[in-house]
Amino acid sequence: MSPKPTRLAAIEALPTEMQDHALVDWPTVALMLGMKDVDYAREIVTAADVPLVHVSDRRRLPTWRTLRQFIETRQRANAPP
């Protein structure tokens, strides 16, 4: 994986109690999912019913906690038995 995105570094710089509530932008979500297509990453996360925070009429974003939970769930589902 490439160097840590600025957004993730900013989240890690927050006090621990605030990190879970930080919003993650879609390009960072795509990177965390190992995808190059931001729109496809958004479709995958939305189809999985990951809770999103309503930022504006046209923008909804996942929190760091819900994104981590989604990634962990995908990893467990893809793990060999």
N, C-alpha and C positions, 0 to 999 in steps of 0.2 A: 504494500500500500504506500502511496505517496506520503510526504510529510503531512502532519496533522493540519486539517483545515483551520483557518483563523477562527471560524465559528465554534469549533469544538474546543480550541484553546481558550476562547473567551468563556465558554460554559464551565470549563474546569477551573478557571480563575475565580468564579463566583463562590461565595460561601456555600458550604456543603448543603445547607438546608434550602438553598435557592436553586441548586442545579437541576433537580427533578422538574421544576416548573419552567425552565428556560425553553423558549420556542426554538425549533430547528427549521431552518429554511430548506426548501425542496432540493436545491443542488447538494446540500450537505447530506440530506436523506439519501439521495441517489448514491453518493459516494459511500456512505455507510452500508448500503445494501449491495455494493459492488456493481452498480449499474452506471452506464454512461448516459442513458436517456432519462432525463428528469421527469418528463411527462409519464413515462412508463412506471417509474418509481412511485409517482403520485397515485397512479391507477392501482398499483399493487397494494399500497398502504390503505387507500380508501376502500378498496374491495374487501380488505381484511377487517374492516370496521374498527380500525385503530381510532380511538377518540382524537378529534382535532379541535383546536381552540379557534373560535370564530374571531378573527382579527378585523375583518371588514367584509362587505358583501361579496367581494371577489377573492378573499384570501382566508384560508384555514390552514393551520399548521399544527404538527404534532409537538408535544413536549418531549424533552429529553427522556423522561421516565417512560412514556408510552412507546417511544421509538426503541429504547433499549429492551423493553419487554417484548415488543414485536420481533426484534432481531433474535432474542434468546429463544422465543417460541419457534421461529424458523429454523434455528440451529438444532434444537431438540428434535424437530420433525424430520430434519435431514440427516440426523445422526444414525450410524449403523446400529442395528439391534444388538 
